Structures are given as C-alpha cells and as structure tokens.
Amino acid sequence: MHESPPHQQPVAGPVPASGQQPNFPAMPAPAGWRYKPRRALWDNKAVRAGALILLLALCGLVILALVREQTGTEGFLVGLGLAVLPVPLLVAAFRWMDRVEPKPWKNLVFAFSWGACAATLMAIIANGYATEWLLSSVDLAQRPEADKWGATFVAPVVEETGKAAAVLLLFLFRRRDFNNTVDGVVIAGITATGFAFTENILYLGNAFASDQSFGHEGVPAATAATFFMRVLMSPFAHPLFTTMTGLGFGIAATLAPRRKLLRVLVPLAGLLTAMVLHSVWNGSASLSPLAFLAVYALFMVPVFGALTWLAIWSRQNELRTIRTFLPAYQIAGWLTPPEPLALSSMRARGIARDVARRTGGPAAARTVAEYISFATSLAFLRQRAHNGTAGPDFTAREQELLHHLWTRKHISQPALTQASATLPRPFVPMPQGPWVGPYPPGSGWPR
C-alpha cells in the first residue's frame, strides 16, 4: 500500500545580508503585514478626536437641559433666537482678521464649541458652588452683597479660566497652526463668542420668563433691556476679555524655545489681565447707571478701540512679513519677481483668483487660492526660522511647501503676475544675512 510522504517542515535558511539599501522581495504589502507596531489606544488620532467630540456633545446636552430647566421651553427658544444675532458679526470680524493666513475650520469649530459647551458648563457649576458657599458664609443681612461679590471676584476667574483652556489646548496640540498674536486673538475671540452665545441664551431666556410671569403685554420690558445691554451695547465684552489671554499665548508662540520661563509667564499675565477686565465690567453693573456709563465710556470703549487698532496693525504686519521673507525665494528662482508684491496684497490676491476663475473656471481659482495659502505659510515658516522658533523639521516643511507651490505654479503664477500689475511698486529691501535652508540662490524650480 502506497504511503504519502511525511509533511516537510520549512527549514530556516541563512540570515539575509544587510546593506545600505536592503531588498525584501518576500515581504507582503502593508495591508498583509502580521507584525505591526503596537501603540497605546490614546495615541490613535481618531480615538482622541472621538473622545473630544463626545465630551463636547455631552457638555452641550447638559447645558441644553440646564438652560431649558431655568428658562422653560418658550424662554429657551426666545433666548436662542435673540442670542444668535451677534454671532455671525463677531465670527466674521475674527475671520476678517485671520484672512491673511486662515486657520483650519476644525480649530475654529472646536474653539466655538468649547466656549459654548464646556467652558459654559464649567462656569455654571463652579459659579453655583461658589455662590452657595458665599451665601452660607455670610450673615443674612449681607446676603444681597454675596451675589455682587460672586459676580465681581469669582465669575471672572472661573469663566476666563474655562475659556483659556481652549486656547491652551490648541496651543499645545495644534502648535503648527498657532504662530503669532493674530492666531491667539482669533482663537480666543471665537471661544469667547461661543461662551457669550450660550450665556446670552440663559440671560435672555430668564428675562423673557420673568416678563411672562408678571404678565407683561406688548414689548417685554426685561427682555428688551437685557437685549439692549448684552446684544446691542456690549456684544464684544466676552471676546474683549478673552483676547487678552489669546494675546499672551500669541506672544509666547513667537518666543524662542530657550525662553521657557517667559513662555509661561506671558500667557499667565494675559489670563490675569482678562480676569481684571472681566471683574471691572461685572463690578460696574452693580454701580449706579451714571457710574456704569462712565466705566463703559472711559474704560471699556478705549480698550475696545485699542484692540481694534491692534487687530488692524497685526493684519498689516502679517502682510509685511510676506513682503519681507518671500523675496528670498524669488532670488533663488522659486517665485517670479512680481509674486512677493502680489502675495502681500489682499486686493491682488482677490484679483488673481478672479483672473484664474475667468480663464480656467472654479478649479483654477481654487488652485490659485491653494498656492496663495502655501506661499503665505512658507513666508511665516521662514520668519520663524529667522527668529529661531521654526523647530527641527524646518527643512522638511520647507520642501513640502515648495513642492506644493511647484505643482500649482503653471496656473497660479500668470494670474498673480497679472494681478501685480494693478499695484504700485514699493521699494522692497533685499534680505540680509546668510541663506537658511537647502536651496541656494539660483537653484530655481526642479526640472
């Protein structure tokens, strides 16, 4: 009877030889790998993003329940309809400030959601406990003053800390998108806009519920007064306070890594300034109407004016940065001579997109917009290298940006050249100092 041969076990062969460029002909494709690096669950970006979204969603649901419980369904809807009115204006103002190098929408959505949900929930819980503690710690005759103390000294600390947490998280985990004072102001302002939105729902909803309980007919008095004070007279209050924190983080982002102590103290100073401004504003509400108007006119309005001037100056400074650092790439042959001037003008950018749209359609306009964005990032990256804050991956990031420009130059450069013809020709000094980077002058575009 024929017997089948026994099963042959594979015999280990010699160890493959190593070399400068080893060859692995038997290795399967990555999809078929059996041995993969094991990482902690929290190292997965999808897990972190999902946990953050879940946290914000839970905070939003809790806030919704708390506000509806205090205001009632009708009061909540009225408060929501009135509170949303200043939000587009405030968001548009901060987006205008951020137009030179726009931040990713996901960062702005996170900032607004944190302010509207997480920071507001923290404030409601902490302020509630603090108020109860104050009421239980003072005499019965002093209890009316306890509410004023809480609003003046406790609420600013709690609320500004909650809003600053969003700025800190983006500063730590989205550092590549957080480079200067404009970034700090925009993130802080959007966060505070979300916070004010939820807070206005609560105040306006309570005012409407109060009017309904007293049976007011026609225009509800309390609702109208609250709307005038919070929406018309001071929609910028919370953004104004929190932008002080954003300024601190923005200044810290421009400091060299070796200045560790200053990079900690400056954001803390900004947070403290935000708390002081908030405290002054809340405290003025307990004064007489004339004293309140004096604080508003002599203190809050000038601070708001100074912040507005700073926003305009910072935007112009960003354009000057582009005009200063992109000529180095023009000298090296990566950009055409008209491009640094065109890229440092918001008007020329818009003209270039319009030219591309007329000649190549929406796809060409989108290509020019991407080219402008990458060129702007390149200018700011070189500025950080000049200041010693670019980081060890400067060369890799520079090459990536130059690659993106190269793949879009055939459509974008003619449009920018045509747009630059509409601008006056200012004197632009040549960059001084040794060249930083792997591309010496004259290297030009890769062939």
LUMRO-895232 format. One record per atom (N, C-alpha, C): x, y, z; residue in one letter. Coordinates in steps of 0.05 Angstrom, whole numbers, plus 5000, padded with zeros to 4 digits. Example, Ala and Ser with C-alpha at 12.3 -4.5 7.8 and 13.67 -1.06 7.14 Angstrom:
2
526448865156A 524649105156A 526449345156A 525749555142S 527349795143S 525850015157S 
***
This chain:
447
501749765000M 500050005000M 501850255000M 501150444982H 502850684979H 502450875003H 504550965015E 504451145037E 505351425028E 503751635036S 504451905030S 506851995046S 508552155034P 510952245048P 510252425071P 511752405092P 511152585115P 511352875107P 509753045122H 509753335117H 512453465123H 513553605104Q 516153725108Q 515953995122Q 517354035144Q 517354285158Q 519454475145Q 518754735142P 520654915130P 523154935147P 525454945133V 527954965146V 528955255145V 529855365168A 530855635168A 533355655152A 533355845133G 535655895117G 537556085130G 539556165115P 541456355126P 540256625131P 541256775150V 540257045156V 540857225132V 538857375122P 539357555099P 541557755106P 543257815086A 545358005090A 544158285090A 545358455106S 544558735107S 546158905087S 545159145082G 546559325064G 545359605067G 546459785051Q 545560065052Q 542660085043Q 541859925023Q 539159915013Q 538259625011Q 537559505034P 536759215034P 534259165017P 534158925006N 531858844990N 530258645005N 527558675004F 525758485017F 523758374997F 524558194979P 522758104958P 520357944968P 520657804990A 518457635000A 516557785019A 517158035026M 515458175045M 512758245032M 510558195046P 507858255035P 507358555035P 505258635022A 504458915022A 503658995051A 503659255057P 502959345084P 500259235093P 498359205075A 495659105083A 495858825093A 497858665085G 498158395094G 500158355116G 501158565128W 503058535150W 501758395174W 503258215186R 502458085210R 503558215235R 505858335232Y 507258465255Y 507158765251Y 505658895267K 505259185265K 506059315292K 507059555291P 507759695317P 505259735334P 505459665359R 503259685377R 503459955391R 501260095391R 501160365404R 498960375424R 499260555443A 497160585463A 494660695450A 492360625462L 489860705450L 489661005446L 490761155466W 490461445465W 492261565444W 494261415433D 495861525411D 494461535385D 492161405383N 490561405358N 489161675356N 489561815334K 488362075330K 485262055329K 484261845316A 481361805314A 480161775342A 481561635359V 480561595387V 480461855402V 482662015399R 482762275413R 480662455402R 480262465376A 478262645364A 475462555373A 474962285372G 472362195381G 471762255410G 473762225427A 473362285456A 472762575460A 474162755444L 473663035447L 470863115437L 470063005415I 467363055405I 465262955424I 465662715436L 463762615455L 463662795480L 465962885489L 465963065512L 464363325507L 464863445484L 463463695478L 460463645474L 459763415461A 456963355458A 455563315484A 456863175503L 455663135529L 455363405544L 457363565542C 457163835555C 454863995542C 454663975516G 452464115503G 449764025512G 449363755515L 446863645524L 446163735552L 448263735569V 447763815597V 447064115598V 448564275583I 447864565581I 445064605571I 444264465550L 441564495540L 439564435561L 439964215576A 438064145597A 437964355619A 440264455628L 440364655649L 439064915641L 439665005617V 438465255608V 435465235604V 434565015592R 431764975588R 430264945615R 431564825635E 430364795661E 429965075674E 431865255670Q 431665525682Q 429765705667Q 429765685641T 428265885625T 425565775615T 425165515615G 422865395602G 423265375572G 421565215559T 421965175531T 421565425515T 419465585521E 418965825506E 421166035511E 422066055536G 424166245542G 426766165528G 427265895527F 429765805514F 429665875484F 427465835471L 427265895442L 427566195437L 426266355454V 426566645451V 429466735455V 430666625477G 433466695482G 435366595460G 434866365449L 436466265427L 436266445402L 433766525396G 433366685372G 434766965375G 434767075399L 435967335403L 438967315406L 439967105420A 442767085425A 444467025400A 443166905380V 444666835356V 445267075338V 443867295343L 444167525325L 446967635323L 448467675345P 451167795343P 453267595335P 452667335335V 454667135330V 455867155302V 454267175280P 455467205254P 457267445251P 456467665263L 458067915262L 460767875275L 460767755299L 463267715314L 465067515300L 463967295290V 465567095276V 466767215251V 465067375236A 466167505212A 468367695218A 468267835240A 470368025248A 472967875253A 472867655267F 475267505272F 476267355247F 474467275230R 475367155205R 476667355187R 475667605187W 476967815172W 479867855182W 480167855207M 482867885219M 484667655211M 483567425206D 485067185201D 485367125171D 484667305154R 484567245125R 487267215112R 489367335124V 492067315111V 492967025112V 492766895134E 493466615137E 491266475152E 489066405138P 486666295152P 487366035167P 486166025191K 486465785207K 484465565198K 485165315202P 483365095195P 480665125209P 478565065194W 475865095205W 475464915229W 476764685230K 476364505252K 477364625278K 479464795277N 480464925301N 478465135311N 477265275292L 475265485300L 472665355310L 471865135297V 469464995307V 469964885335V 472364775340F 472964685367F 472864915387F 474065135380A 474165365398A 471365465405A 469665495385F 466965585390F 465365385406F 465665125400S 464264915414S 465164895443S 467764925448W 468764925475W 467665155491W 467665395479G 466565625493G 463565595499G 462065495479A 459165475482A 458265245500A 459965035502C 459064795517C 460764755542C 463364685538A 465064605560A 465564835580A 466465065569A 467065285587A 464565395601A 462365395587T 459865485600T 458965295622T 459165045617L 458464845638L 460264875662L 462864905658M 464664945680M 463865195696M 463165405682A 462465655695A 459965625711A 457865495700I 455365465714I 455765295740I 457265085738I 457664915761I 459365055782I 461665165774A 463465295793A 462165545805A 460865705789N 459565945800N 457365875819N 455865655813G 453765565831G 454865485858G 456965325858Y 458165245884Y 459265485899Y 460565665884A 461765905898A 459666075910A 457466115896T 455266275906T 454066155931T 453565885930E 452565755954E 454465775978E 456965755973W 458965785994W 458966066006W 458766265989L 458666545998L 456166596015L 453866496005L 451366536019L 451366396046L 452666166048S 452766026074S 454866136093S 456666306082S 458866406099S 458366686109S 456366826100V 455867106108V 453267116124V 452967336138D 450567386153D 448167426135D 445767386146L 443367416130L 443167696118L 443967896133A 443868176124A 445768236101A 447868076098Q 449868126077Q 449467946053Q 447467786053R 447067606030R 446567746004R 445167986003P 444968125977P 447668195966P 449668255984E 452268325974E 453868085964E 453067845973A 454567605965A 454367555935A 452067615924D 451767585895D 453567775880D 453868015890K 455668205877K 458568115879K 459268015903W 462067915906W 462567685887W 460667505884G 461067275866G 461367365837G 459667555829A 459867655801A 462467805796A 463467945817T 465768115813T 468367965816T 468567785835F 471067655841F 471267355834F 468967215834V 469066935829V 468666875799V 466466985788A 465766925760A 468066995740A 469467215742P 471567265723P 473767055724P 474566965748V 476666765750V 475766505737V 473266415744V 472266165734V 471866165704V 470566375694E 469866385666E 472266425648E 474166595656E 476466645639E 478366395640E 478366255662T 479966005662T 478765795644T 476165775644G 474865585627G 475265645597G 475165895590K 475565975562K 478565945554K 480366005573A 483165985567A 483965695562A 482465505572A 483165225568A 483065155538A 481265265523A 481165215494A 483665325480A 484465565488V 486865685476V 489265515483V 489465425508L 491765255516L 491864995501L 489564865497L 489464605483L 490364635454L 489464845440L 490364895413L 493264975412L 494165125432F 497065195433F 498864955436F 497864755451L 499564515456L 499264305434L 496864265424F 496464045406F 496064125377F 495764375371R 495664475343R 497764705340R 500164635349R 502264845351R 502964945323R 502764775303R 503464865276R 501565085266R 499165095276D 497265295268D 497165535287D 498965545306F 498965745327F 501665875327F 501966105313N 504666205308N 505066495317N 502966655321N 503366935328N 500967045343N 500967305347T 498867435363T 496167415349T 496167435323V 493567415308V 492267145314V 493866935313D 492666665318D 491466655346D 492966765366G 491966755393G 489366925396G 489267155384V 486967325387V 484567205373V 484967085350V 482666965335V 481566725350V 483266545360I 482366315375I 480866395400I 482066585415A 480866675440A 478166815434A 478066975413G 475667125407G 473366935399G 473966735383I 471966535375I 470966375399I 472866305417T 471966165441T 470166325458T 470866585462A 469166765478A 466466815464A 466366825438T 463866855423T 461966625429T 463066385429G 461366155437G 460366165465G 462166245483F 461366275511F 459166485514F 459466715502A 457466925504A 454866845492A 454966685471F 452466585458F 450766425477F 451966235491T 450466065510T 449566235534T 451366405544E 450666575567E 448366765560E 448366865535N 446167045527N 443466895525N 443566645517I 441066485517I 439966475545I 441666425564L 440766395592L 439666655602L 441066875598Y 440167135609Y 437567235594Y 437567205568L 435167295553L 432767115559L 433266855561G 431066675567G 429966725595G 431666775615N 430666845642N 429167105642N 430167305626A 428767565625A 425967525613A 425767365592F 423167315579F 421267165598F 422366965613A 420766825632A 419767005654A 421467195662S 420667395682S 418367575672S 418667665647D 416467825636D 413867665634D 414067415627Q 411667255625Q 410367205652Q 411967175673S 410867125700S 409467375710S 410367615702F 408967865710F 406767945692F 406367795670G 404167845652G 404468095636G 406968165627H 407368395611H 406268355583H 404968555573E 403868545546E 405468735528E 405468675502G 406968845483G 409968765485G 411668965484V 414568915485V 415368845513V 416368605519P 417168535546P 419468715556P 419068845579A 420969045588A 423668915595A 423668705611A 426168585620A 427668465596A 426268345577T 427568225554T 428768445537T 427368655533A 428468875516A 430869005530A 430769045556A 433069165570A 435468975569A 435068715573T 437268525572T 438468505543T 436668515524F 437668505496F 439368755489F 438468985499F 439969235494F 442669225507F 442769135532M 445269135547M 447268925536M 446268685531R 448168465525R 448668425495R 446768485478V 446968435449V 447768685434V 446468915441L 446969155426L 449269325438L 449369345464M 451269525477M 453969395482M 454069135487S 456569005494S 456868725483S 456468695457P 456868425445P 459768345445P 461568545447F 464468485446F 465668435473F 464068445495A 465168435522A 466868185527A 465567945524H 467067695529H 469367665509H 469067705483P 471367695465P 473567885473P 472868125483L 474968315491L 476568215514L 475268095534F 476667995557F 478567765549F 477467575535T 479067325529T 481267375509T 481067575492T 483267635473T 485767715488T 485567805512M 487967865528M 489467605533M 487967385539T 489267125542T 490467035516T 488967075494G 490067005468G 492567155460G 492667405468L 495067565463L 497467445477L 496967365502G 499167245518G 500266995504G 498466815496F 499366575483F 500566635455F 499466835441G 500666915416G 503467015418G 503967175438I 506667275443I 508567045451I 507566865467A 509166635475A 509966465451A 508166445431A 508766295407A 511066405391A 511566665393T 513666795378T 516366785392T 516366695418L 518866695433L 520466445427L 523066465429A 524866235424A 524366025446A 524665765439P 524265555459P 525965575484P 528365695481R 530165715505R 529065905526R 527166075519R 526066265538R 523566135552R 524065925566K 521865765577K 520265915598K 521666055616L 520266195637L 518366405626L 519366555606L 517766765594L 515366655579L 515766425567R 513566295552R 511366195570R 511966175596V 509866105615V 508666355628V 510366555634L 509366795648L 507666965631L 508266995605V 506767175588V 503867075585V 503266825579P 500466735579P 499066775605P 500466735628L 499166775654L 498567075658L 500367245649A 499767535650A 497367615634A 497067495610G 494767545593G 492167445606G 492267205619L 489967105633L 489167285656L 491167375671L 490667555694L 489367815684L 490367925662T 489168165650T 486268125642T 485667895631A 482967825623A 481167815648A 482167695669M 480567685694M 480067955705M 482068135705V 481668405716V 479668565699V 479868555673L 477868685656L 475068585661L 474868325662H 472268205667H 471168285695H 472868295714S 471968375741S 471068665742S 472568845728V 471769125727V 468969155714V 468569005692W 466069015678W 463768915695W 464068685707N 461968575724N 461468755748N 463568865760G 463169035783G 461769295776G 462169395752S 460869645744S 457869615742S 456869365737A 454069315735A 452569365761A 453969345784S 452769395810S 452869685818S 454069855802L 454170145808L 451670285798L 451570545802S 449370705792S 449470715762S 447270775749P 447270795720P 449370985709P 449671215722L 451671415713L 454471305716L 455071175738A 457671055742A 458270835722A 456270675716F 456570465697F 457270575669F 455770785661L 456270905635L 459071035635L 459971135658A 462671245659A 464771035654A 464470805667V 466270575663V 466270485635V 463870475623Y 463570385596Y 464970575576Y 464570835580A 465571035561A 468571085566A 469471095590L 472271165596L 474170935598L 473070695601F 474870465604F 474470255582F 471970145579M 471469935561M 471770015532M 470670245525V 470870345497V 473770395488V 475370525505P 478170565497P 479670295494P 479170105512V 480469845509V 479569705484V 477069725477F 476069605453F 477269745428F 477570005430G 478870155408G 481770065405G 483170025427A 485969945425A 486169665413A 484269485421L 484369215409L 483769225379L 481869395371T 481269425343T 483769525327T 485169715338W 487569815326W 489669595324W 489869435345L 491869215346L 491169005324L 488568955321A 487768765300A 488468855272A 487969105267I 488669215240I 491669215236I 493169305257W 496069315255W 497269035251W 496168835266S 497168565264S 496768445236S 494468505225R 493968405198R 495868535178R 496368795180Q 498268925162Q 501068825167Q 501668755192N 504368655198N 504768375186N 502668215184E 502867955171E 503467995141E 502168195129L 502668245101L 505568345097L 506568505116R 509368595114R 511268365117R 510568175133T 512267935136T 512467785110T 510267755095I 510367625069I 512167785050I 511868045050R 513368215032R 516368215039R 516968155064T 519768155073T 521167895068T 519867665072F 521167405072F 520867245046F 518867315029L 518567165004L 520667244983L 521667494983P 523767564963P 526167374963P 526767244986A 528967054987A 528366824967A 525966734965Y 525266524946Y 525066624918Y 524566874915Q 524566994888Q 527467014878Q 529367084895I 532167094888I 533166824880I 532266614895A 533166344890A 531766224865A 529866354854G 528566264829G 526066104833G 525066084858W 522665934863W 520166104857W 520266364859L 518066534853L 518866734831L 516966824817T 517467034797T 517667304811T 518967504799P 519267764812P 516767894821P 514467884807P 512068024816P 510667894840P 511267634846E 509667484865E 509867594894E 512167654905P 512167754933P 510367994937P 510368174917L 508668414920L 505668334918L 504968164899A 502168084896A 501267924920A 502967744930L 502067574953L 501867734979L 503067974980S 502868135004S 500668345002S 498868314983S 496568494980S 494068334979S 492168394997M 489568254996M 488068314971M 488368554960R 486968634935R 488068474912R 490768444910A 491968294889A 491167994890A 490967894915R 490167614918R 487467564906R 485567744912G 482867724901G 482867744871G 484467934860I 484567964831I 485667714818I 487767594830A 488867354819A 486867124818A 485367094839R 483266884839R 481166934817R 480367194814D 478467264794D 479567204766D 482067274761V 483267224735V 483266924729V 484066764749A 484166474745A 481366364740A 479366474754R 476566374750R 475566434722R 476266674711R 475366754684R 476766584663R 479266504667T 480766364647T 480566054650T 480365954674G 480365674678G 478065554694G 476265724703G 473965634718G 474465604748G 472565504762P 472865484792P 475265314800P 475965104785A 478264944793A 480865104792A 481165274772A 483565444771A 483565644794A 481265754800A 481165944823A 481965804849A 481065564852R 481665404876R 484665344877R 485865294854T 488765244853T 490365494861T 489465724852V 490865974859V 490466024889V 488165974900A 487766014929A 489565834945A 489865584936E 491765404950E 494665494948E 495365594924Y 498065694920Y 498565934939Y 496666114942I 496966344960I 497266244989I 495666044996S 495865945024S 498565825029S 499565665011F 502165535015F 504465745015F 504265944998A 506366144997A 506366305023A 503966365034T 503766505059T 505066345082T 504366085082S 505565915103S 508565905100S 509565905076L 512465905071L 513766155082L 512566385078A 513666635089A 513766625119A 511666535132F 511666525161F 513566315172F 513866095157L 515865895165L 518666005165L 519266155144R 521966275142R 522366495164R 520266635170Q 520366835192Q 521066695218Q 519766465223R 520366315248R 523166215248R 524166125225A 526966035223A 528866275229A 528166505219H 529766745224H 529766815254H 527466765267N 527366825296N 528266595314N 528866365302G 529766145317G 527565985330G 525165995319T 522865845331T 521665645311T 523065575289A 521865405268A 521765115276A 523465025293G 523464745301G 525364585284G 525964335292P 527864165277P 526864065250P 524264075245D 523263985219D 522964205199D 524464415202F 524264645184F 524764565155F 526964415150T 527664345122T 525464175109T 524463985124A 522363805113A 519763965106A 519064145124R 516664305119R 517064505096R 519464615094E 520064795072E 519964655046E 521164415044Q 521064265019Q 518164185012Q 516564115032E 513764045026E 512264285015E 512664525026L 511264755016L 512264834988L 514864804983L 515964864957L 514864664936L 514464424944H 513264224926H 510464304919H 508864384939H 506164464933H 506064714915H 507864894919L 507965124901L 508665044872L 510664864870W 511564784844W 509364644828W 507764484841T 505664334827T 503364524818T 503264764829R 501064944822R 501965204808R 504565224802K 505665474792K 504765534764K 504165334747H 503465394719H 500865534717H 499065494736I 496465634735I 496665894752I 498065884774S 497966104794S 499766334786S 502166274776Q 504066494771Q 503066694750Q 501966604728P 500866804709P 498666984721P 496866864737A 494767014750A 495867224769A 497867144786L 499067334805L 500667544791L 501967474769T 503467674753T 501467884742T 499267794732Q 497267984721Q 496168154744Q 495668034767A 494568184789A 496568394800A 499068334799S 501068514810S 501268774793S 500468754767A 500568994750A 498669214759A 496769144776T 494869344785T 495869494811T 498169414821L 499169524847L 501469714842L 501669914860P 504070074859P 506569914867P 508870014859R 511369864864R 512869994887R 512669884912P 514169994934P 517069894933P 518770034947F 521469944950F 521669714969F 522769484961V 523069254978V 525969194982V 527069225006P 529969165010P 530468875007P 532868814997M 533668534994M 534168415022M 533568155025P 534068025051P 537068025057P 537668075082Q 540468075091Q 541167825106Q 543767765108G 544567535124G 544967285107G 546067085119P 546566825105P 543966685099P 543966535078W 541666375069W 541166145089W 538666105096V 537965885114V 536265685098V 537365445095G 535865245080G 537565105059G 536364905047P 537964745028P 538064845000P 536665074994Y 536465164967Y 537965424963Y 540365424953P 541865674950P 540665844927P 541366104927P 540366274905P 541066164878P 539066174860G 539566084833G 538865794828G 537865654850S 537265364846S 534765324829S 532865514831G 530565504813G 528765274819G 526665244801W 524765024804W 526064764795W 525264544808P 526264284799P 525264224771P 526964094755R 526164034727R 525163744725R 
***
